[in-house]
Amino acid sequence: MNLAINCQGITKFFYEKRPGGEPRKGLFGWGSRKKRTVAVNSLNLEVNRGEILGVVGPNGSGKSTLVRLISTLLLPDTGQIEVFGLDVVKQGLKVRRMINRVSVDAAFFKKLSCWENLSYAARLYGVPIKEAKGRAREILQRFGFQKGKINQPMENLSRGMQQMVAIARAFFTSPVLLLLDEPTTGLDPKSKRQVQEFILQVREDHNSTVLLTTHDMDEAEKICDRVAIIDRGRFVALDTPQNLKLMVKGKSLEDVFMELTGKGWEEEE
Amino acid sequence: MSQAIFELKACYGFVERNFNLVKRYLGWEIVFLVYNIVNALTIGFIGVTQGKDKVLYLVVGAMIWGFLSILFHEVSESVSWERWEGTIEYTFMAPVHRFTHLGGMCLYAIGYGIIRTVVLLLAVALFFNLSLQNANFGAALVILVVSSLSFIGLGLMAAVLPLMSPEKGSQATHIFQAVLLLVSGVYYEISVLPRWIRPLSVVSPATYTLRAMRAALLKGSSLGQMWDTLLFLLIIGLLFIPLGLFIFNLAETYAKKTGKLKRSG
């Protein structure tokens, strides 16, 4: 089984309340009170084992929805998603044993210490506590995390430090598929570089597959084998960074984005 | 590691996490405990004005309701709490059975409820000369364990509400709890309730728990004398827990379809 992720024709709708002034649709305005938005639209995606695939796109383009669908937190409306040949809807528990996710907002019990949060994660993922402590220390020290901070409540740590703990928490469970949803957002340039190097090393050491969503085009270009550009729930391009640039004769992935979507990066942010 | 040991360790992870949270929110724990003690004492003093027997009647009601409401609250609020902390997605994508997750929450609720109730009992005993020579504590313990099952089941069903409606679900669980307090004869006989509301008393497991508990503690009734009430509580518990799990699973699927597992909803 060489495919780590196989998504075929996945679509995800969300239904939101119509704003006050917006008329209902349907006959005599008796239609639904809710407005349907398409977050992910007929996506096909194949990610090879050991590959680092970047998904870049502006806010609201469907990146996080895609990650949530793969991580079993959302159910697709159409299509099928397989992780190492397992269906995420029918075999969710087996899929969850192979994956871990870092989200853009570091999800922690704020009053609990860094170690209390990590030991909770260790128990959920079946990592022996002693081993978890060793692995977490090793990863955190690598990021320049001060030793004494491990017993500090999470709320006393900076956003960057919290994000490092989130990354350590995901890595110490040794997942074969890592879903990193904007993991470096909020980190200073040095920490960002350390995380990027660590991702590359984890792939090297464990042959882990990584799906990385990011706003940072340089980051995508630097560490991803292939990059998918997503806009309004659809992939507008998917190839190696080099090929993408060649395709539009651009100098950067930003040029690629502008050329393929017909709009600037900033205006979408 | 066999699957059963893995699930047991994960279950312990939920218990440990919650006791860690209690330590970290100690200030609030003290506030709630003091409030509970003062509340029980106030109710006890109302009993003093109505005769010695009434004190015990009311204090037993306050303590048992305290225990059952902790069980119900801790289980039903588990989803709201995680949503508030922002950890709901992390917990729901952990590789553990939902039964393990909720089982851990229930075990914690039982342990936490027992600790709080014992502290409450000690505090109340300092103020009132409680006459418990006739009490059958063994029977009381059995009643507590058996009725915990039905309240855990009710808690699981109520936990569904915050899962389905992030904005209003938590408030709805409080209404649910308040109705149980009203109809279950915690501080008065259910015969004083208007006739139209009494069917709710009949279906509330707390009605039977309180009746049996008062019989065990105030009259020293044996398990044999209360077998029909106990059997009823056991049947309700054994029905409510799987039903609660089933409903929870349906609600989880709904939340995953509609995107309601997110932190902010």
HADDOCK unambig.tbl for C-alpha pairs under 7 A between the chains (distance, minus, plus):
assign (segid A and resid 14 and name CA) (segid B and resid 258 and name CA) 6.42 0.50 0.50
assign (segid A and resid 71 and name CA) (segid B and resid 93 and name CA) 6.88 0.50 0.50
assign (segid A and resid 72 and name CA) (segid B and resid 93 and name CA) 6.76 0.50 0.50
assign (segid A and resid 73 and name CA) (segid B and resid 89 and name CA) 6.96 0.50 0.50
assign (segid A and resid 73 and name CA) (segid B and resid 93 and name CA) 6.54 0.50 0.50
assign (segid A and resid 73 and name CA) (segid B and resid 256 and name CA) 5.85 0.50 0.50
assign (segid A and resid 74 and name CA) (segid B and resid 256 and name CA) 4.39 0.50 0.50
assign (segid A and resid 74 and name CA) (segid B and resid 257 and name CA) 5.92 0.50 0.50
assign (segid A and resid 74 and name CA) (segid B and resid 259 and name CA) 6.17 0.50 0.50
assign (segid A and resid 75 and name CA) (segid B and resid 256 and name CA) 5.50 0.50 0.50
assign (segid A and resid 75 and name CA) (segid B and resid 257 and name CA) 5.08 0.50 0.50
assign (segid A and resid 93 and name CA) (segid B and resid 95 and name CA) 5.66 0.50 0.50
assign (segid A and resid 96 and name CA) (segid B and resid 93 and name CA) 6.28 0.50 0.50
assign (segid A and resid 96 and name CA) (segid B and resid 94 and name CA) 6.34 0.50 0.50
assign (segid A and resid 96 and name CA) (segid B and resid 95 and name CA) 4.90 0.50 0.50
assign (segid A and resid 97 and name CA) (segid B and resid 95 and name CA) 4.98 0.50 0.50
assign (segid A and resid 107 and name CA) (segid B and resid 86 and name CA) 5.37 0.50 0.50
assign (segid A and resid 107 and name CA) (segid B and resid 87 and name CA) 4.92 0.50 0.50
assign (segid A and resid 107 and name CA) (segid B and resid 90 and name CA) 6.87 0.50 0.50
assign (segid A and resid 108 and name CA) (segid B and resid 85 and name CA) 6.94 0.50 0.50
assign (segid A and resid 108 and name CA) (segid B and resid 86 and name CA) 6.70 0.50 0.50
assign (segid A and resid 108 and name CA) (segid B and resid 87 and name CA) 5.75 0.50 0.50
assign (segid A and resid 109 and name CA) (segid B and resid 85 and name CA) 5.77 0.50 0.50
assign (segid A and resid 109 and name CA) (segid B and resid 87 and name CA) 6.85 0.50 0.50
assign (segid A and resid 110 and name CA) (segid B and resid 85 and name CA) 6.98 0.50 0.50
assign (segid A and resid 111 and name CA) (segid B and resid 24 and name CA) 6.01 0.50 0.50
assign (segid A and resid 112 and name CA) (segid B and resid 21 and name CA) 6.52 0.50 0.50
assign (segid A and resid 112 and name CA) (segid B and resid 24 and name CA) 6.53 0.50 0.50
assign (segid A and resid 120 and name CA) (segid B and resid 13 and name CA) 5.59 0.50 0.50
assign (segid A and resid 120 and name CA) (segid B and resid 17 and name CA) 6.23 0.50 0.50
assign (segid A and resid 123 and name CA) (segid B and resid 9 and name CA) 6.06 0.50 0.50
assign (segid A and resid 123 and name CA) (segid B and resid 10 and name CA) 5.02 0.50 0.50
assign (segid A and resid 123 and name CA) (segid B and resid 13 and name CA) 5.27 0.50 0.50
assign (segid A and resid 124 and name CA) (segid B and resid 10 and name CA) 4.75 0.50 0.50
assign (segid A and resid 124 and name CA) (segid B and resid 13 and name CA) 6.59 0.50 0.50
assign (segid A and resid 124 and name CA) (segid B and resid 94 and name CA) 6.25 0.50 0.50
assign (segid A and resid 124 and name CA) (segid B and resid 95 and name CA) 6.84 0.50 0.50
assign (segid A and resid 124 and name CA) (segid B and resid 96 and name CA) 6.75 0.50 0.50
assign (segid A and resid 125 and name CA) (segid B and resid 94 and name CA) 6.98 0.50 0.50
assign (segid A and resid 125 and name CA) (segid B and resid 95 and name CA) 6.49 0.50 0.50
assign (segid A and resid 126 and name CA) (segid B and resid 6 and name CA) 5.96 0.50 0.50
